[in-house]
């Protein structure tokens, strides 16, 4: 038994404005019913609707299973929470820490805290190493990495640092500020493995130390 249905794309006219040019009268044929205005099926419309619903249900279930698998993997990685849940927890922690933080003072102060980040910033005067420091009083300041013994301090995320500088709070956030002219810096390096430093990000392998001795010898011969 065959079921004939009017084509829904062309409303049974067999013609479509954006159809296929294949007719002697140059009108455009419906691409869905190939210009005849109806379609013939082996199964009833009800059966086909059911089959479509079943296929959709299967796709939905597969999608859900994939999502669940992804979330299970995330829980495995974080030890119980999905990435989204972990993010919410982290943000709540940050908000709580920030609420407890003191406001950035104004003027010449001693900053003492932990380096959160070091990065190279391009300025009109060339590239300058900057650091973000979380002071022990909770506020966060950003500015140039101070010099120690005449060269930019080899600091890294996780190091603790104490220095004097002139500090200005940000207009937008009283717990964030900028510092200028840092002096009297004292750096305590965190464990080597944790350091993402600037001047020697990785401990130098032995074989790269050897050539320096030869260069020194060449210097001596001159
Ligand atoms: Zn049609």
Boltz pocket constraint, residues with backbone or C-beta under 6 A from the ligand:
constraints:
  - pocket:
      binder: B
      contacts: [[A, 7], [A, 8], [A, 9], [A, 10], [A, 11], [A, 12], [A, 13], [A, 14], [A, 15], [A, 30], [A, 31], [A, 32], [A, 33], [A, 34], [A, 35], [A, 36], [A, 37], [A, 38]]
      max_distance: 6.0
